[in-house]
Amino acid sequence: MKNTLVFAAVIAASVATPAFAQTSDRGPEAGEREFSISGTGAGDKDFDNSSVGISGDLGWYTSDRTSWGARQSANYSDVAGENLSNDFWNGSTRGYVNYHFGEGNARPFIGASLGAVYGDSVSDSGFAGAEFGLKYYVLDKTYILGRAEYQFFFDGGDAAEENWDDGAFVYTIGVGFNF
């Protein structure tokens, strides 16, 4: 198993290296805005328990590498069970800041967010999070996006360590535009 993981990492790195090495005039400039729309989804093999979500971002570049913005997400879940309401709606609203690396088509980024989560199947709470991802420019001002976030919640009386342990991962893939 360990050898398989090492082999997979070597293959992924060899495929990704040319993408990071490319140079172009693609990407944002200081003062530009960005808009992206992303989706997520999951379901079991029988489609009895499923969820879908959508997220929209609107950001501003304060430099060629740093963007600040707001993100809104909405999620719907359909869960099978005897004692459960079958439909759940959840949402989150947050501000974010991201720092982008590189100058080619592939632009990895890291960042942080601060916001609130609310809805039917979550305790309404504030949260802070860390995020990372990749924007790959397919045109001068158009990119595909993959992002992973970890959100830890401010549940009031819980210790900070418990809040970190009770956090949630959020994964999205989408498309975005600089303008």
N, C-alpha and C positions, 0 to 999 in steps of 0.2 A: 504494500500500500504506500509506504514512504517513497519508494522508488518511482511509483506512478505519479505521485504529487510533484516530485522533483522534475520528472520528465515533462509533465504538463506545464510547469512554471517555465522551463527552458523554452518550450515551443511557443508559449504565449509571449515571452520576452522577445524571441527572435521575430515573431510576426509583428509585434507592436513597435519595435525599434525603428523600422523605416518610416512609420507614420509620424513618430516624434521628430525624426530628422528632417522632414520636409520643411521647406521655407516658402512663404508666400506673403502677400499683402492682405491676407484674409484676417478677419477678426475685428474686434471693437477698437475704437479710439476714445480717448478721454472726452467726456461730454456726451457720448452717445448713450442711447437707452437700449434695453433688451426686453423682449417679451418671449416667454416660452410657455408651452402647454405640454403637460406630461400626463401619463396614465399609469395605472397599476391594477393588477387583478390577481385573484387566486381562487382555486376551487378544488374540492376533493374529486376523486375519480368518478363518483356518481352524480356530481353537480348538486348534491344535497346541501352542502355548505359552501357558499361562494361569496366573494366580495369584489367590488370594482371601485376605482377611485380616479379622480381627476385633480390636477394641480395646475394653477396658473401663476406665473411669476412676472413681475414688472420691476425692472431694475435700472439703475443709472451708473455709468462708469465714471468714477472720479479720477481715474488714471487708466492707462491702457490695460492694466492688470487687476484693478480693484473695482468690484461692483457692490452696490448697496441697493436693497430693494425690499419689496413686500411680496409675500406668497400666500395664496389662499388654496386650501385643499378641501374636497368633499368626498366622503366615502360612503358606500352603501353595502350592507351585508345582509345576506339571506341565510339564516342558520336554522337547521332542522333540530327539533327537540320538543319533548312533551310539555315542559314547563317554561318554554321560552316564547316570547314574541318573535315572530319569524323575521321581521324587518327591523334593521337598525340603520340610522343615519348618524354620521359623525363628521365633524369638521375641525379645521385648525386654521388659524390666522397667525402669521409670524413675519417679523422682519429678519433680514439676513444680510451678511457681508461675506463675500467670497474673494479669494486671491487666486489669480490664474497664473500658471507657469507656461513657459514655452512661447514660440512665435510662429510655429507651423500650423498645419491643419488641426493637429491634436493639441488640445489645451486642457491638461489636468487642472483641477482646482481643489482647494480646501476652504472651509469656511465655518461660520457659526450662525446660529439663529436663536431668537427669543420670541416667544409668543404664547398662545393659549390653545387648548384643545377642549372640545365641547361636543355633546351629543347624547344619543340614547344609550350607548353601551360603554361609555367612559365616564369617569368622574371629571367634571369640569375642573380644569387646572391650568396653571401656567406651566411653561416648560422652557428649558434651555437645551441647546443641542449643538453637536458638531456634525459636519458633513464633508463629504468629498465626492468627486465625480470627474467626468470627462466630457468636454464639448468637442465634437469633431466637425470642423467646418467643411461642408460639402459644396458650398458656394461662398463668395466673398463675405456675405453677411447672414448666412443661413447655416445652422448647425443642428446635429443630432446630439442628444443629451442623455447621459446616464448619471444618476445621483443616488447616494445612500446617505441617510441621516440617522443619527442616534439621538433620541429625545429623552431627557430625564425630567420627571415631573416634580412640581412644587406642591405636594399634597398637604401642606400645613404642618401637622404634628410629627410627621415622620422624620427620622434622622436623615441627614444628607446621604449617607451610605445606602440606606434603604431606597431613597428616591432614585439613586443611580442604578441600583439593581433592578428596580421595577420599571425601567425605561422601555422604550419601544424603538425598533428599527423601522424606517420608512424607505422604500426603494421606488424609484420612478425611472421611466424612460420616456423621452419626448423629442420635440423639435422646437427650435428657437430662432429668433431673428434679432439682429442689431439694426437700429435705425437712428 
